[in-house]
Amino acid sequence: MKKIILTVLIIVLFIILLFKVCVKSDKNAITLMMWGRTEEIVAVDNFIKEFNKLYPEIRVKRMHVSSYYDKLQTMIAAGTPPDVMYMGSEYFPSYVSRDALLDLTPYLENDPEGKSPKFNPADFYPEVMAPFQYNGKYYGIAKDFSTMVLYYNKDLFDKEGVKYPPDSWTWQDFRKAAMALTRPGADKRIIDHYGFVFENWVGYWVSWVRQNGGEIYDDAAGRYIIGKEPYLSRNTEALQFIYDLMYNDHAAPTMQETQDMGTSQLFETGKVAMCTYGRWRTLELKNVRTFKWDVALLPYNKTRSSTLFTVCYSIAKRSKKIPEAWKLLKFLAGEAGQINTAESCLAIPSMKRIATSKHFFEPKILPFKVNANAFLDQIAYARPMPANAKAQEFNDLIGRHMDEIFQNKKPIREELILLQKEMDDLMK
């Protein structure tokens, strides 16, 4: 009996000690908050494993959040921000102006570890580092970026006898190809595959607007101009071009149809011949074996334009584990993390020497070589989305009016004028 009691006591003591160790371990963990699809979660988990080979004593708790900025605002307001976080360039002003982010300039100038090469901003593309400066100081290190490019299904192009997209493609060339690549199925009322698919998101279509000489934001004045002349007419023409592809040419599924089918899966399943996305689409397409695909420059009209998507790693100013958070940020944004980004096809590395290396041009996970030059060639024409302290509110407002245009078929010009009025009210 005494032996049984002693055994039970030993087991209970072991459980208590184990619980304390786990609690202590969780308490000492640093949090990394991110967004992204399943493929990105897997890639980031692999990055963390590589980090732990160098720093086994630092436990990283990865937080994946869908309504990312809503959750981030809530955590910051509650005084429990993540230690390290993703921060998109368009939302950066909102957080840095509220003193929520740590000034990283002292860490760049004098790394407290001192055992590894410090960051040199000159190693990064200036276009992707500049958005994360505030009053001449860095509050984020660009983790990666992407330009918008054209993805196309080579097998469908071959099947329909359409030449692959050259660099000289104009809007009219693109439109003709989209119509030629659209094919009805056995039931003539059902399309077997479309030429193109459109996604109703400001970061997606702003490049089309700019290709027509249009604009939605005046950087110098810090105000939206989507419904003001001379941009109103140009913006209307660009959105009308996309609208006609869906409702007049029937070369792209309507917004109602994409809601039912899902835009991101249409290209993967061979239901559309062309789509426009950033490098992250390559990460999602790496396992496709049913057809061959490639990327090309976006078509152009009056001028060339692409959207620049850039994201940084920032550290919360109120983080209680800043030394550990800096080590994680330095690894993820440093050379090792940049190589991981290139090899995973997650995005374009923000370090120039990695973006132009074999790691980016010939990642091992791709079954065939992709025209990676297209991503880099677009940098010269790429511009970021508008960045200001109310970017989230404005993007939500723009999204509602784009729904009115592309789902409810409201007149484009009148809807942009109404949108401009509501933007002016919000800016006041």
N, C-alpha and C positions, 0 to 999 in steps of 0.2 A: 504493500500500500504506500509506504514511504517513497519507494522508488517511482511509483506512478505519479505521486504528488510532485516529487523533485523533477521528473521529466516534464510535467505540465508547466511548472514554474520556469524551467529553462526555455521551453517553447515560447511562453508568454513574454519572457525577457527578450528573447531573440526578435519577436515581432515588434516589440516596443522600440528596440534599438534600430531595427530596419525602417520603421516608420519615421523615426527621428532623422535618419540619414536621408530618406526620400524627401522629407519636408525641407531639410536643410539644402539638399541638392536643388529642389525646385525653387527655393527662395533665392539661391545664388545664381539661378539661370538668367541669361539675358534674352530678351524677346526680339525677334525679327518679324516685322509685320509686312505682309506682301499681298499682292493680288495675282490673278492669272489662272489659266486652265490647268487641267491635270498634268499636262506635259511640263508646264513651268514649275509646278510643285515638285515633281520628280527631279527636275534639274537643280532646283534650289536645295533640296535634301541632299543631293550628291555634293553640292558646293560645301554644305555644312560638314559633311563627312570628311572632306579634304581639309577643312579648317581645323577639325578636331585632331587630325594627325599632327598638326603643329602645336595646337593648344588643347590637349586632352583634358585639362583642368577646367575649361570653360564650357558649361553646358548651354546650348542654344535652343530656345523654345521657339519653333517656327509657328507663326500665326497667319493662317490664310483667311482672308476676309473678302466677301463678295461686295457688299455695300461699303467699299473701302473708306471713302472719305467721311461718310456718316459715322462709321465706327471710330475712326481716328479722332474726329472732333469730340465725340462723346468721351473717349479715353483721356484726351488732353484736358477737357473741362473738369473731369473727375480727379485730375491730378495723378493719373496712373497711365502715362503714355508708354508706348513701346520704346525700347531702348534704341533700336535701329529700325528704320522704316523706309519703304519706297516713297518717293515724292516726285510726282509728275511736274514738268516745268510750268504748265498752265495754272497749277494750284499752289505752286511754291510761294508766290507773293502773299497769299492769304495767311500762311503759317509763319513765314519769317517776319511779317509785319506785326504779328501778335506775340513776338518774342518766344515762340514755341520751339525754335530750333537752336542747336548749339553752334556757336561760331567755331568753325574748324580751322581757321587761319593759323592760330598758334600751333596746332598739331601738324599742319603742313610745313610750317617754317622750322619747327623744332620738335621732331617726333620724340615723345617722352620715352619710348622704348630704346631708340638710338641704335638698335642692332640690325636694322635693315634699311635699305635705301628709302629716303623719304619721297613723298609724292612730289612730282614736278608737273605743275599744270601745263607746261609746254609740251608734255608727252601726250596730252589729250587733244582731241579736235576742239578748237576754240568755240565752234558753234554749239557744242554740247556742254561746255563748262560755263559759258557766259550766263545762261539762264539761272544759275544757282549762286550768283553773286548778289550781294546786297550791301550797298554803301561801301563797295570796294573789298568786301570780305566774303569768304566762301562759307556757305551754310549747307553745302551738299557737294558730294563728289559724284560725277556722272558715272553711273554703273554701266550703262550701255545706251544705245539709241537705235533708231531705225528711220529710214526714209520709206515713203510709199512707192511701191512698184507694181507692175502688172504681172500677175501670175497667169499662165495659160497652159491648157491641156494639149500637149503636142499630138497625142493620138487623135483627138477630135479635129484638130487642124488638118492632119493628114487625111482623115476620113472624108472631110468635106472639101478637100483640095484647096485649102486656104494657106497662103504663105505665112510663115512665122513672123511675129511683129518686128519690124526693123526699128532702128532708132529714129527714123524720120517719120514715123506714123503720125498723121494728123487726126483730128476728131472725125473727119469724114471717112478716112481710111478705116478707123476703128469702128465706126458705125456700119460701114459696108460689111466688114468682117463679122461683126456681131450678128447681123441679119443673116449672113451666109452660114453661120455656125448654129443657127437656130433650126431645129428639125422636129416636126410633129411625129408622134408615135403611130402605132397601128390604128389607134383611135384618134382621128384627126383633131378631136377636141382637146386632146392632152398632148403637151409638148414633151418630147422625149429628152431633149437637152436644149438649153438656152445658150445664147452667145455670151451673155454677161449677167452678173448679179450685182445689184446696188445695195449698199447698207446705209441706213438713214442715221448717220452720226456725223457731227460737225467735223471731227478730225478726218473723216473719210472723204467728204465731198468738198471741203474748203479748197483742196488743190485744184478741183475742176473750176471752181469760181475764179481762182487766181489765174488759171490758164487762159481765161477769157478776159483778162485785164480787170477783173472784179476784185473786191476786197470786203472783209467784214469788220476789220478793226484798224483804227489809226493808232499805230504805236506811239508816234510823237505826241499826239493829243491825249492818248489814253482813253479813247472812247470808241464805241461801236458805230459803224457807218454802213451796215448791211442794207439799210433802206433809204440811203441818201444818194443823190446824184453826185458825180456821174456813175457811181458804182451800182446804183439801183438797177439801171437798165442792163448793165453787164452781168450782174448777179442773176437777174431774171432770165437772161438768155442761157446762162450756164445751167441753171436748174431746169429750164425748159428742155434743154438737150437731153438731160438724164430722164426727165419725165416722159419725153417722146419715145425713148428706148423701151420703156415699159408699156405705155398705154397706146402708142400709135404704131411703132415698129414691131411691137410684141417680141423684141429680141432679148428682153430681160423679164424675169418674173415680177409681178406687181408686189407692192408691200403686203397686201393681203395674202398673196401666195407664199411669200417668204416667211410670213408669220407662221403659216401652217407647216412649211417644210424646214425652216431654219436656214439662215444664210450661210453659216460657217460650214455646214455639212454638204452643201450643194456642190461645191467644187471637189471635195474629197470623194464624193460618190459618182463623179462624172456627169452630173446633171447640168453643169454650166461649163463653158469653155474658157471663160476669163473672169478674173476678179482682181481687185486691187487691195493689197494689204501690205503690212510691214514684214520685217524679217521673222517676226514671231510665227508667221504662217508656215515658214519652212520647218520650224520645230514640230508643228502639228502635222505636216505632210510627210515627215521622214519615213513613216511606216507604210505609205501608200505604194502598193506594188501592182495595182490593176491598170495603171497607165503611166506614161512618162509626162513630166511637166517641167516647166522652166520659168524664168522671170525675164522681164524686159523693162525698158524705160516706159514711163507713162506716155500716152499720146498727148499731143499739145494742140492748141488752137492759135491764139494771138501770141502766146509766149509759153515757155516751159515753166512748170511749177510742180513741186511735190511737197508733202507735209513732213516736217521733221518732228519725230516723237523722241523725246529724251527724258530719261528718268534718273534720279540720283539716289544715293543712300544718304540719309540724314540721321543725326542723333538728336534725341529729345533733350532740350536744355535741362529739363527736370529729371533726367535719368539718374538713377542712384548707382549706376554701374558704368560710368563714362570710360574708365580705363579699359574695361573689357569690351565695351561697345566699340571703342576706337580700334582695337585689335581686329574685331570682326569686320568693321567697315574697311579697314586697310587691306585685309585679305580679299574681301569680295570685290572691291574696286581696284585692287592692285593687279600686278601682272598675272599671278596665279588665277585669280578670279576672272580676269579678262580672257585668258586662254580657255577656261571652263565655259565662259559665255560663247566664245567662238565655236568650240567643239560641240556644244550642245545645240547650236543653231537658234538659241534663244533670241539673240539680237545682234547688232553690230557692236563689237567692242569699242569703247570710247577712247582707248589708247590707239594712236595711229599705227604704231609698229605691229600691234597684234591684228588690227583690222586689215592690214595689208600683207599678212603672213599666210602661210599654208594652213594654219589653224582655221582661218576664216574661209579661205577659198576651197579647201578640200577637207572638210570635217569628216571624220571616219563614220559617223552615223548615217550619212546619206548614201543611198544605193547607187547614185550616179552624180556626175558633176553638174552643178548648177551655175548659171551665169551670175556669180556673186558681184561682178563688176557693176551690174545695174544698180545695186544698192549704193555703192560708193559714187558712181557717176551722177546720181540724183542729188548728192549733197550740195553741189553748186547751185541747184535750183530750189532747194528745200527751205521752207520757213516753218517755224513752230506755230502752234495754235495760239490765239490770244491769251496772254497771261496777266491776270489782275486779281485783286483781293476778293472779287465776287465772281470768279470764273465759274464756279459750280452753279450758282444761281443763273448766270447768263446761259450756260450750256443747257441747263434744264429748260429754260425759256425757249431757246432756239429749237430744241428737240420737239417741244410741243407744237410749234408752228410748222416745223418740217413734217410732222405727222399730218397736220391739216392739209398740207400740199400733196404729199405723196400717198396718203391713205384716204383722205376725204375729198381729194381733188379740188381743193380751193384754188382760186386764181392766184398765180405765183406773185405777180407784182403787188396786188392788193394785200396779200398776206405778209410780204416783206415790209410794206409801209406800216401795217399794223404792228408787226414785230418791232420795228424801229421805235414806234411811239412807246411801246411797253419797255423797251430798253432805256429810252431817255428817262422815263419815270423811275426806273430802277436805279439809274446812275445818279439821279437827284437825291 
